[in-house]
Amino acid sequence: MDFPDRPLLDGLAAYARTAAHRPGTPCHCAGGHVRVLADRDDGTVVRHGRLVAKAHAAGTDPEAHRARIALAAHPDVREVFLPPLPMSTPGELDGRPVSVWPYGSPVDPADPDAAPWEEAATLLARLHRTPPPAGAAVRLPEMRAPAKAALAVDRMCRTAPDHPAATTVLAAWRSIPGRVAPDGPRLLCHGDFHLGQLVRDAEPVESPGTPPPVRAPWRLIDMDDAGLGDPAWDLARPAAWFAAGILPPEIWSRFLGAYQEAGGPAVGADPWVQLDVPARALTVQTAALAVAKSTVEGRPLDEVEDVMIDTCARIAGHRTDSAATAST
């Protein structure tokens, strides 16, 4: 499949095509298996057959990127991350780093009851328990979750300063103790966990007359925010959804219980001691991005986005003593 008016997508398709086939081997991939999976400023992904090529965000720090890719390929985390394909030379298109990965089957958004919450929690616990590997991955940067919350607020202030909800979001942001300073533990973290970051690391192939194949295990993808930091941030998005009433209590209980059962170190006996600040920050981040995106798209906030704004109002109105002290 060609993208005549999209040089980046065309170049990515060529990367994936080259990786998928030996030199001189004709391509017989079905047309439905060659397509754009994502096309955003923070990541463009093209699939060709059983491989995908990703152009990472412009301005990506090259050394940090190499360390994150090295982490994904490290044998110590082979049961956590989907590993990249080795490349003889670092890829680049239009100044954006390029990496190539196996295609993995994502979580089915049409079947929420089958969402692998327990499996995801177990993967996060394994990651957080793994000592930072030696070698190339030892130069890991900071996990980016706290920085992304601040960037989302800045984006809202630049894009939608006069939006009716902006004041509420800013009030919630200012109420957070320490403004999510990157202190605390320095463990391996994903940095942007949600169910969209899960794939099965192979597609089952069924043959007539044979038993159904065993489903491949789930793996985490997207290394762009991975690094060292406080693992509570990897639990913050589901915690924020639970606190906002979006994630049902029984699902939150299953997720948190599976994480604790797997020995996850992010939380103690009272998980909210560690989760309170990250969950508040993720709520603000989600709300700020909703305000910014809805303004650019010229549309009203949708129902879920409204819930996050309402949650920001509750955060701003129920400040902790430490939050009040930090703001004085």
N, C-alpha and C positions, 0 to 999 in steps of 0.2 A: 504494500500500500504506500503510495506517495502522497506527500503533502506539498504541492507545488508552491503554495504561498506561505509556507511555514518552514523556513530553513532549519530552525532548531528541531522541530518534530521530524523533519526528513532526515536530519543528521542522526538523531536518536534512533530512528528506525534502522538506519544503516549500521549503527553500533550493535543493536540487538540482532540484526540479520547476520552480521559477521560472526558474532559470538555463537549463534545458534547452529551454524553450518560450517563444515570444514571447507577450506578453499577449493573452489571448483565444483562443489556439490550444489546441485540445483535446489531451490526452495520449493517445497510442496506444502507449505503451511496453509491451512484453510484460511480464507479471507477473514472469517470471524475471529481468528486468533491473532490478527495483526491490527492493533487498535491503540488509541490514546486512552490511558487509564486516568491520567491527571494532567492538567495544564495550568499551573499556578506560578506566581512569582517565587514561591518558596520550594517548588519542586515540580518538574515536568517528567512524566513517566509514559513510556511507550512500550507496548508488549509486542513481541514477535514470537509466535509459537509458544514454547515453554520458558522463554526468557523475557526479562524486562530490562530496559535501559532507563536510567534516571539521570536527569540533569539537575543538580542541586542548585540552591539559590545563588544568584549573583552576589559577589562579595563574601562568599564562604571562605573562612580562613583555611589556607591549604594545609598547614601543619595539623590543625585541629581535625580537619576532615580526614586526613590520612590516619590519624590516631583512632578516630571513630570507626573507620572501615577496618583497620587492623583489629580492633576489639571484636567486631562482628565476625571476623574470620578466625578468631582465636579458639583453640580447642577447649579451653576452660569454660566457654559459654556456648558450646555446640548444641546443648539441649535448651537454650534460651533464644538465641538469635538465628534467623535465617541467614546463612553465610553468603557473602558475595562471591561472584566468580573472580578468580585471579585475572589481573590484566597485566600484560608485559610492561606497558607504560601507562602512567596516569592519563585518563581520558579528559578531554575538555572540549566544550562547544560554546562559542560566544562568551568566553571567560567564565563559564560555569563548569565545575567539576562534574564528570560523568562516571557512574558506576553501573555494573551489570549484575543482575541477580536472577536466581530461579524464579519462575512465576509460582506464587502460592495462592490457593483458593481462600478468598476472604470470608469473614463472617457474613452470613446472609441477613441483610437488613429486613427482609420480608418474614423472617422467622425469629422474632425476639425471644421466644421461649427456649430456643436452642442456643442462645448466646453463651459462649464458654466462659462464664464468670469465674468458676472455680479454677479452670485451667489457666486463665489469665493470672489469677492471684498466685497460683503455684509458680508460674514462670517468673513473676516479679520477685517472689520470695527467694527463688534460686539465684536470680541475678543479684539481689541485695546481699545474699550470703557469700557470694563468690569474691574472694580477694582480688583486687585489681591485678591483672596479669603483668608479668615482666615482659621485657622486649618492647616492640613498637607501641603496644597499647599502654605502656607505662606513662607516656606523655599525654595522657587523657586530660582534656580541658575540664572546666566546670560544667556540670549539667546545667542546661539553659532554662529550666522551668521558671525559676524566680525572675530571671531577666525578661522572659517573654511576657510575664504579667505586667511589668513596667512598660514594656514596648507597646502592649495593647492599649494601655491608658494613654500613652503619648500619641498613638495613632488616632484615638478618639478625639483627643484635644485638638489635633491638627485638622482632622477631617470633618468633625461634627461638633464644634465648640458650642453652638447655639441649639443643639438638640435638647428637647425638654427633659430627657432622661440623663443628660450628661452630668448635671449637678448632683443627682443622686448617686451615680457611679463614682464620681470624684469624692463625695462624702464617705462612701464605703471604703474607698482606697485609702483615704487619709486616716481612717479609724484603725487600720491594721497595724499591730505592734511592730515597730522596727522597719516597716515598709519592706518586709520579706528580705532582710539582709541575708546573704548567702553564708550563714555560719552553721554550726552544728556538725553532724556526722559527715564523713567523706567516703561514702560507699558507692559502688557501681549503681548507676541509675539510668533508666530509659529516657526520662526527661519530658515525654509528651504522651503518656499512656492514655489510650482509649481503645475501644473495641476495633476501630478501624486499623489499628496497628497489629492486628493478629491475622496470620494466615496459616493454613496447613502447608507443610513444606513440600508436598507433592500432591498431584491429583490422582485419585484411584482410577485404574484402568480396568474396566470390566470386560470379560470375555464370555461369550455364550457357553453355557454348560459348566461354568466354573463357579465356585463359591464367591460371594461378594468379597472384594478386597478389604483388608483392614485399613481403616482411615489413618492417614498420616497424622503425627502429632502437631499441635499448634506451636507456632514460633512467633516471636516478636520481629517486627520490621521497623524501618525508618530510624536511622542512626543519627539524624541531623542534630538532635538535642541531647544525645547521650553524653555521659561523663560522670564525674565524681560529685557527690553532693548528698543532701539529706533525702533518704528514700521515702519519707512521708509524702514528698511531692508526687511520687508515682501513684499514690493512692488518692491524691487530692481531688481529681476530677470526679470519680464516683462518689467520694465523700461529699463534694459540693452538690452533686445531683441529688443525693439522698437528703441533704439538709434543705434543699429547695423543694423537695417533694416530687421530683421528677423520677428518681430511681426508687422503686418500691422497697419498703423496709426488708422484706424477705430476701430480695436479691442482694441488697447491701449486706445483710447478715451472712448470706452464703459466701459472698466475695471476701468479706473481712475474716470470716471464720476459716476459709480455706487458706488465706494468707497466714494467719496465726498458726494454723495446724501445720503448715509447711515450714515453720520456723522463721518467718519473715521478721527482720529486726526493726522495721520502721515504727512500730507502735508497741506500747506496753499494755498493762492491765486495763488502763483507761485510755483507749486509742485517741480520744479527742485532745488529750494533752499535746500530742504530736501533730494531730491533723487539723486543729482549729485554724491556725494561721494559713497553712497552705490551701485549705478548703475555701477560706474567705478570699484569698488571693485569686484562686481559680474562678470563683464566682464573679469577681470584679473583671478578670480577664475576659471571661465569656461575655459578660454584659457589655464591656467596652467594645469588643469586636462586633457584637451585634449592632450597637449604635453606629459604629463607623461603617459597616457594610450596608446596613439598611439605608443610611444616608446617601452613600455612593450609588446604590441601586434605585433610589427614589421610591422606596416602599415603606409601609409602616412595619413596626416590629411584629413578628408573629407571636403565637401563643407561648411557645417555650421561651422566646426572648423576653417577653413581658414578665414571665415568672422570674427570670434571672434579675431583671430590674427591680422587681418587688423584693427579691431576696437581698439585693444591695441596700434597699431602704431599711430592711430589718437589721442588716449588719451595721449600718450607720446609726441606727437608733438604739442599738443595744451594745454599746462599746464596753470592752472589758476595762478594768482598772489600769492594766498595763497599757492599753491603747490610749486611754485618756492621759496617762502620764507621758507617753511618748510624744503626744501632739502638743504638749504645753512647753 
